[in-house]
Amino acid sequence: MQGGSTSQPSHCRRSVPRAAAALGAEPGGLPDDELRPVDTLLDSVKWDDKGLAVAIAQNVDTGAILMQGFANKEALGKTISTRKATFFSRSRSSLWTKGETSMNFINVHDIFLDCDRDSIIYLGKPDGPTCHTGAETCYYTSVYDALQGSEATTQERLVTTTLYSLEDTISRRQEEIVTEGECVIYNPINDIPDYCMYYSEEAGELIQTLLENEDKSRTASEMADLLYHAMVLLRVKGVKMEEVFEKLRKRFSQSGIEEKSSRNKS
């Protein structure tokens, strides 16, 4: 050693595992035993001949497909490390993190590989609109609408599951009074007390199917009624189902007692 230097000869220096670069780790920043599982996982993906795999971003609460891009080892490694959805731009031949310009990041909660390990899902919560057009997702063009000559292909036409289609219907019809035979379903905005009483009756009918051990199809039917009316009440309060699911997700790691004690009682 010269001048008290403690540097090691080049042949003695420990090389940084390949995953370290993807994880943004400096030499010595992470122990080898923490990096090896990431290296192993990255190597297990069936990258194509260009070193890429399809990467899909999905909303963790709504299930909506937000966007599709491509990832390479470095992009997946960075996503694992930062929990921000990161892709590989084929046009620019470089990594890019969704939101680095718009600030509408996709905060990754989990990552899934398909059964063949040749495609990836980033399951996360977006900070804002995902599409560059300002739409919630990049998927708002319905093929069947287009084939039928519909001009309704707009950014508001989103891929929705049954639950969110129902929420949209309730939103559009909230000012209507629907009459079904002799039963009038009140407009809750105009008659909230009566509607709440009606909701209580629906809950009682669901409970009755359980107490009297009725057929499960009857229970499903009563639950459908109750869920519908619960969603109407949510609409009155301006609460979206996405907000409800977010609350449920945050309770997964909490006990009931912990969750209740954390509520704002002010």
N, C-alpha and C positions, 0 to 999 in steps of 0.2 A: 504494500500500500504506500502511496506517496501523499505527503501533505496531510496525513491523518484521514484520508478518504476511506469511507467504509463501503464504497460501491463494489459490487461483485463483478468479477470478470464476465464478459458477455456469455460465455458458455455455461456459466453457473446460474444465470438469471432465469427465474421461473417464468415461462410464457403464460400470458393471460389467456384463459379459455376463450373460445370463439364467441360464446354467449355474452361475454363481458362487454364486447363492443355493442351488441344489440341492446343490452341492458343499461348502457351508459355508465358502466362501472370502470373505475380507474384501477390500475394494477394494485393489487392488495386490498381493494375496496370491499370485495366480497370473498368469503372463503370458498375454496374449490368445491366443498361438499354442498354449497348452496347453488353453485352455478351448474354443476354436472346434471341435475335433473332437468334444467332448462335446455341445456345442450342436447340431452337425450330426446326431449320432447320435440325440439326443432328438427332434429334429424329424422324423427319418426313421421313427419308430414311428407306426403307424396307430392313434392314440388314438381311442376312440369319442366319441360326441357329448357325453359327460360328462368327456372328457379322461382316460379310464382304459383299461387293458389288463389282461388276465388275467396274473397272475404266479404261477408254480409253483415251489416249492422242492423240490429233489431232492438226495438224499444222494450226494456225489461218489464215495464208495467202494462203497456197496451198490446204488446205482441206485434205491433206494426213493423213491417220491413222498412227501414229508413233509407238504406242505400246499398249499392254493391260496388265493390272495387276489387283490387288485387293486393296481396301481401306477399312479401318474401320473408326469409328468415329474420332479417334485421327488423322489418316492420312488425312482425309478430312478437319478436323479442322486446321491442320498445313498448308495444301495447301491454305486454305482461308486466313490464317494469313501471310504466307511467300510469297505467289504467286509463289512457286516452286512446281512442281508436286511431290507429296509424296504418297507412296503406303505402303501396309502392306505385308511383305514377309512371305508367309506361311511356307517356308522351315526353315527360321531363327526365325519365330515368333516375328518379330520386325518391326518397321517402317524403311523405307528407302526412301531417296529423290533421284530421278533420277539425276545423275550428281555429287553426293557427292564424287565419286571416279574419274570419267572421266572428271569432270568439264563441261560436256555437259548437263547443266540443261535445263529443259523445263520451260520457264517463262510463267506462267499462266495469261491470259488476262481475261478469264471468265470461269465459271463452269456451266454445265448444268446437270439437272436430267431428266431422261426419264419420260414418262407419268405415269408409274407405280412406279416411284421413287425407282427402284431397280438396276439402273445402272447409272454411272456417266461419263461425258465427261469433261476432262481438255482441254480447248481450249487454246493453247499457242504457243510460238515461241521457237524452240529449239536452243541452243547455238552451236550445232554441231550434228554429227551423233547420232541417237538414239539407234540403234541396237549395241549389244556387238561385232558384226562381223565387225563393221565399216560402215555398210550400213545406208542410210538416215533414213529408217524405218525398222521395223522388218518384214514387209509384202512385200516380193519380190518373193514369190513362187506362180506361177500361176497354179491353179488346171487344167485348160483346156490345158495349155502347157504340163503339166506332163502326162495327159491322152493321148495326141497326141504323146507322146514319144519324146517331144522336150528336148534338152539338154541345152536350153537357160535359165534355172533357175539359175540366178546369182544375186549378190547383186545389179546389175545395173537395174534389171527388177523390176520397181517400180509400185505400184498401181497408175494409172494416170487417170485423167478425160479427156474429149475430148480436152480441151484447152492444157493440158500438154502433151497429146499424139501428138498434132499438133506441139508443141514446140520441142519435141524430133525428129519428122520427119524433121522439118526445119533444125535442128542441123545436122542431118545425111546427108541431101541433099544440104547443103549450097554451095558445090562446083559444083553442077550440073546446067546445063542450060536446062530448061524444055520448050519444044515446044508444043503448043496446037493449032493445025490447022495452021492458018497464023499468029497467035499471038505468039511472042517469049517473054517469061518472062526472062529478063536479069538476069544474075548472078550479084547481087548487089555489090559483092566484087570487080568485075572487071569494073562495069559501074554504079557507084553510082548516078551521075547526071541524067542519063536517067531513072534509076529506081525511083528516087524521083519524076521525072516528071510523070511517070506512076502512082505512088501512088496518086499524086494530081488529076489525071484524075479519079481514082477510088473514091476519096472523092467527086468529082463533081457529079459522077453518083449516089452516095448515096443521096446527097442533092437534086438531080433532082427528086428522088422518093417522096421526101417530098413536094417539091414545086408543083409538078404536081399531088399530091394526088394519087399516084399509089398504086396498091394492096400491102398489108403488106407483102406478101410472096416475092415480088420483093424487098422491103426494107430490109427484112431479108437476102436475097441473096446478095445484094450489101454490106450490113454490114459485111457479112461473108468474102467477097472478101477484103474489107478494113482491117478487123482485121487480116486476113492472111498476107497481105503485110506489115502491121504495125509490126507484129511479125518477119517478115523477116528483117526489118530494125533494130529491137531490137537486133536480132542475130548479125547483122553486127557490132553493137556497143558493143556487149558482155553483154547486159542487159537481165536478166531473168525476166519472168513474175512475179515471186515471189517478185522481187524488186519493180515492178510496184504496185502490190497489197499492199505491205508494205507501200508505199507512200500514196496510197488511204486510207488505214486504219488510218494512222496518221492524215489524214485531216478530219476525221469524226467529231471531236470536234472543228474544226477551221472554220472560215469564209474564203471566197476566198481571201479577202484582207489580213487577217492575214497570210495565207499560202504563198502568193506571197512575202510578206515583209520578211518572214523567210528564203527565198531561198538565197543560196550563190551566189552572183552576181560577185564574183571575177573572 
